[in-house]
Amino acid sequence: MVERVYLAKPRGFCAGVVMAIRAVEKAAKAFDGDLVIYHQIVHNETVVERLEKAHHVHFVEDLEEIETLQKRHRLAGTIVFSAHGIPPAIREKAARMGLVQIDATCPLVTKVHTEARRYAQMGYTILLIGDSADHQEVRGTLGEAPDHTILVAVHTQVGKDPRLKDPYTVEVPDPEKVVVLTQTTLSVDDTDKTIAILKKRFPKLVTPPRSDLCYATKNRQDEVKRIAPMVDLFLVLSSRHSSNGLRLFELASGLTRAVRIDTPADLREAWFEGVRRVGITSAASTPEDLVQGTIRWLRERWPDLEVIEEGEWEQIAFREPTPTRPEEILQAQ
């Protein structure tokens, strides 16, 4: 019988996700015609489905898809770029297509992009640590300085994506001029160890003055570490494409028994046999109502359930992006 739930705090939406979703909602109301969004605005299927239903937006993975959409829908001529960031080439191509742009890239990702450009201009080789060459954030950062960047796997993920080099064996043109940057949503502990491996191989390795890992990633992982020793089962609400959510699940799985679910509909009573204490957290792109729905599901079966929620919510907000005309983009090239 489940007696107690430890509810992680903070959890769920981070400031970057809130900013990106609001940008879509605001633009969908402000522009005449349907909005196009490049890539999932955030990596959560529920969020994407709700935006499609409420605002009739269209998500694309290739700008060429817009031509087909125009034949079936009245489009607004405006595109929103997702929170994960994009390569500069995509921005330029969208401008040449005459699209007004709203860049909802998280400012913490933009920081990494800025670092990539700066170090490339200084002649450094950039070792970019990521979890997949296909992740939109990795693509965006790589696109800032492709000729100066080598993708490197987190040390625990070596071999899972052959396009990412092994930190133990990666080679660089000049060991005296090498810098490490990272995807913002990785495991804090694994990233630190990967950087330590690289530092041992390249003693002159430069690291940015502030960690590239975002505050929300670290805070949510810290909460999992705090709660996991107290529970028999940890529920992680996260879409399968969410990097930060999968890192939460991996972390919880290494500390206790853990299950990842998309929504409360995925819950199974058999999981709770012999379980007295449950931990719950959610990825930075998971809506809070899914967490509350999970708690309701548990209360329906164990009415005397005690819910313990400690910690502090993050008091961070990012300014919403403003539309940029295509000619402004092209003039800046």
VOGU-3710 file (C-alpha; in Angstrom, 3 decimals, decimal comma):
1> mvervylakp> 0,000/0,000/0,000  1,355/3,414/-0,972  1,505/5,597/2,137  3,589/8,578/1,104  4,584/10,541/-1,988  7,639/12,769/-2,116  6,941/15,416/-4,739  10,055/17,026/-6,200  10,276/20,802/-6,121  11,315/22,335/-8,446
11> rgfcagvvma> 9,935/20,220/-11,255  8,233/20,743/-14,589  8,358/23,869/-16,710  11,554/25,906/-16,617  11,734/29,570/-17,612  12,860/28,734/-21,144  9,898/26,426/-21,724  7,437/28,963/-20,332  8,893/31,646/-22,587  8,731/29,447/-25,697
21> iravekaaka> 5,146/28,300/-25,166  3,946/31,833/-24,456  5,705/33,057/-27,585  3,738/30,564/-29,682  0,421/31,356/-27,992  0,930/35,099/-28,368  2,026/34,894/-32,002  -0,828/32,551/-32,911  -3,288/35,209/-31,755  -1,415/38,182/-33,193
31> fdgdlviyhq> -0,878/37,011/-36,784  -3,520/36,446/-39,412  -3,233/32,866/-40,614  -1,724/29,670/-39,267  1,643/29,748/-37,524  4,524/27,449/-38,502  6,907/26,162/-35,839  10,298/24,712/-36,693  10,719/21,513/-34,663  8,696/20,717/-31,527
41> ivhnetvver> 8,597/23,970/-29,573  9,578/21,894/-26,516  10,089/18,143/-26,289  6,724/17,116/-24,901  4,007/15,511/-27,006  1,197/16,761/-24,762  2,330/20,367/-25,139  2,627/19,966/-28,907  -0,809/18,364/-29,247  -2,436/21,052/-27,127
51> lekahhvhfv> -0,903/23,856/-29,192  -1,989/22,187/-32,424  -5,544/21,810/-31,153  -5,916/25,224/-29,514  -4,084/27,397/-32,046  -3,971/25,386/-35,294  -0,179/25,680/-35,514  1,905/23,463/-37,776  5,179/21,825/-36,721  7,793/21,122/-39,387
61> edleeietlq> 11,218/19,476/-39,368  12,243/20,899/-42,729  11,506/24,317/-44,188  10,612/22,618/-47,469  7,455/21,307/-45,772  6,055/24,843/-45,742  5,408/24,790/-49,475  3,134/21,769/-49,050  1,372/23,345/-46,073  0,622/26,458/-48,126
71> krhrlagtiv> -1,441/24,371/-50,528  -3,760/23,199/-47,755  -3,739/26,009/-45,194  -3,713/29,782/-45,027  -0,385/30,498/-43,361  0,627/33,663/-41,535  4,046/33,874/-43,181  5,609/33,654/-39,727  7,826/30,940/-38,252  8,753/30,279/-34,622
81> fsahgippai> 12,034/28,564/-33,843  11,964/26,100/-30,968  13,525/26,510/-27,522  16,406/24,209/-28,515  18,021/26,620/-30,968  18,765/26,365/-34,686  21,807/26,563/-36,971  22,328/29,998/-38,556  21,766/28,456/-42,002  18,133/27,710/-41,093
91> rekaarmglv> 17,573/31,298/-40,009  19,030/32,612/-43,264  17,024/30,192/-45,389  13,791/31,164/-43,621  14,604/34,825/-44,274  15,175/34,156/-47,973  11,756/32,488/-48,006  10,321/35,793/-46,778  9,251/34,504/-43,374  8,906/36,726/-40,333
101> qidatcplvt> 10,844/35,010/-37,536  10,235/34,599/-33,819  13,256/33,020/-32,165  12,147/31,195/-29,001  15,612/29,745/-28,355  16,272/29,497/-24,617  18,726/32,254/-23,607  20,912/29,629/-21,924  21,253/27,837/-25,252  21,957/31,161/-26,959
111> kvhtearrya> 24,819/31,616/-24,460  26,423/28,411/-25,747  25,947/29,547/-29,350  27,708/32,805/-28,530  30,588/30,919/-26,939  30,903/28,671/-30,000  31,182/31,662/-32,347  33,639/33,463/-30,083  36,017/30,545/-29,628  35,857/29,631/-33,315
121> qmgytillig> 36,864/33,186/-34,219  39,825/32,813/-31,850  40,963/29,671/-33,665  40,002/27,129/-30,999  38,810/23,603/-31,616  35,467/23,170/-29,843  34,720/19,847/-28,174  30,924/19,852/-27,914  29,617/17,282/-25,438  26,139/16,006/-26,279
131> dsadhqevrg> 23,922/12,946/-26,140  23,063/12,693/-29,852  24,079/14,335/-33,105  20,376/14,412/-33,950  19,331/16,439/-30,914  18,125/19,837/-32,070  20,249/21,677/-29,521  23,420/19,914/-30,664  22,576/20,660/-34,287  22,071/24,323/-33,502
141> tlgeapdhti> 25,350/24,758/-31,637  27,295/22,730/-34,197  25,872/24,953/-36,928  27,473/28,040/-35,370  31,004/26,767/-36,077  30,887/23,447/-37,952  34,491/23,617/-39,176  35,812/24,146/-35,650  33,576/21,697/-33,745  33,990/18,039/-32,832
151> lvavhtqvgk> 31,038/16,256/-31,217  31,976/14,257/-28,129  29,867/11,691/-26,271  29,223/11,770/-22,560  31,552/9,118/-21,142  28,611/6,842/-20,204  27,125/7,086/-23,716  30,188/6,209/-25,795  29,263/4,083/-28,819  25,528/4,820/-28,754
161> dprlkdpytv> 25,938/7,398/-31,517  28,998/6,737/-33,701  28,999/10,373/-34,829  30,069/11,395/-31,323  33,739/10,841/-30,469  34,995/8,985/-27,415  36,401/11,472/-24,850  39,191/8,986/-24,108  40,404/8,904/-27,727  39,227/12,076/-29,490
171> evpdpekvvv> 42,015/13,950/-31,265  42,299/17,685/-31,973  44,481/19,644/-34,431  46,134/21,717/-31,696  46,014/20,525/-28,058  47,069/24,025/-27,008  43,877/25,604/-28,375  40,873/23,541/-27,376  37,694/24,489/-25,505  34,816/22,381/-24,211
181> ltqttlsvdd> 31,143/23,324/-24,553  28,133/21,219/-23,645  24,509/20,573/-24,434  22,547/22,266/-21,638  20,420/19,269/-20,582  22,964/16,564/-19,754  23,643/14,722/-16,517  25,603/17,032/-14,242  27,740/14,249/-12,776  28,436/12,535/-16,105
191> tdktiailkk> 29,274/15,836/-17,788  31,693/16,791/-15,013  33,450/13,444/-15,344  33,587/13,735/-19,135  35,176/17,180/-18,850  37,657/15,771/-16,321  38,614/13,056/-18,835  39,175/15,684/-21,524  41,097/17,914/-19,131  43,464/15,067/-18,315
201> rfpklvtppr> 44,085/14,479/-22,024  44,311/18,188/-22,892  45,772/20,094/-19,903  45,265/23,447/-21,680  41,548/22,734/-22,159  39,472/25,902/-21,708  36,120/25,737/-19,952  33,620/28,621/-20,040  33,473/30,812/-16,902  29,968/29,485/-16,169
211> sdlcyatknr> 28,804/25,932/-16,748  26,797/25,399/-19,926  24,411/23,091/-18,045  21,261/25,054/-17,301  20,049/25,823/-13,784  16,832/23,827/-14,311  18,757/20,712/-15,320  20,902/20,865/-12,201  18,070/21,742/-9,809  15,850/18,885/-10,975
221> qdevkriapm> 18,693/16,388/-10,802  19,590/17,564/-7,293  16,005/16,924/-6,176  16,070/13,384/-7,568  19,280/12,709/-5,633  17,670/14,013/-2,443  14,433/12,066/-2,746  15,563/8,754/-4,270  17,050/7,249/-1,065  13,672/7,693/0,657
231> vdlflvlssr> 11,434/5,933/-1,887  10,709/2,470/-3,235  9,623/3,711/-6,643  10,369/6,909/-8,557  7,970/8,146/-11,244  9,491/10,453/-13,856  7,008/12,262/-16,084  8,764/12,969/-19,348  8,336/12,509/-23,066  10,708/10,018/-24,646
241> hssnglrlfe> 12,364/12,786/-26,690  13,162/15,008/-23,709  16,895/14,944/-23,026  16,605/16,495/-19,572  13,751/14,123/-18,736  15,687/11,039/-19,787  18,625/12,189/-17,673  16,256/12,427/-14,677  15,046/8,898/-15,378  18,582/7,531/-15,725
251> lasgltravr> 19,616/9,235/-12,503  16,607/7,910/-10,579  17,128/4,410/-12,017  20,679/4,382/-10,669  19,458/5,200/-7,163  16,186/3,274/-6,819  13,525/1,561/-8,927  12,184/4,045/-11,489  9,575/4,244/-14,238  9,185/6,881/-16,950
261> idtpadlrea> 5,665/7,822/-18,010  4,306/10,345/-20,496  0,962/10,873/-18,770  -1,078/9,379/-15,872  -2,760/7,118/-18,443  0,484/5,106/-18,539  0,286/4,150/-14,841  -0,172/0,472/-13,900  -1,294/-0,791/-10,502  1,089/-3,747/-10,708
271> wfegvrrvgi> 4,044/-1,362/-10,380  2,991/-0,477/-6,833  2,905/-3,964/-5,289  4,972/-3,797/-2,109  5,590/-0,057/-2,593  5,052/2,260/0,374  6,877/5,406/-0,674  6,855/6,979/-4,135  8,907/9,835/-5,558  7,583/11,992/-8,408
281> tsaastpedl> 9,396/14,467/-10,633  8,845/15,850/-14,101  10,980/17,072/-16,974  11,408/20,768/-17,694  8,879/20,512/-20,538  6,192/18,473/-18,722  2,928/20,299/-17,861  2,112/20,424/-14,140  -1,432/19,106/-14,653  0,066/15,750/-15,657
291> vqgtirwlre> 1,853/15,603/-12,300  -1,359/16,491/-10,451  -3,212/13,885/-12,493  -0,694/11,287/-11,327  -1,297/12,249/-7,712  -5,083/11,980/-8,239  -4,599/8,508/-9,719  -2,685/7,479/-6,605  -5,240/9,050/-4,193  -8,094/7,209/-5,902
301> rwpdleviee> -6,429/3,956/-4,891  -4,911/5,024/-1,580  -7,125/7,827/-0,136  -4,987/8,290/2,990  -1,917/9,055/0,906  0,387/11,694/2,393  2,048/14,060/-0,093  5,264/15,756/0,999  6,519/18,657/-1,072  9,615/20,541/0,017
311> geweqiafre> 12,025/22,920/-1,665  11,611/26,177/-3,575  10,304/27,114/-6,987  12,725/28,849/-9,302  12,185/32,604/-9,535  13,501/33,098/-13,051  11,743/34,523/-16,094  12,956/35,178/-19,624  11,788/37,994/-21,849  9,582/36,894/-24,725
321> ptptrpeeil> 11,089/37,202/-28,217  9,818/39,776/-30,688  9,192/39,203/-34,405  12,032/39,951/-36,806  11,423/40,795/-40,444  13,326/38,763/-43,070  15,159/41,811/-44,408  16,565/42,480/-40,935  17,949/38,943/-40,811  19,558/39,210/-44,224
331> qaq> 21,061/42,611/-43,513  22,756/41,189/-40,433  24,434/38,377/-42,352
//
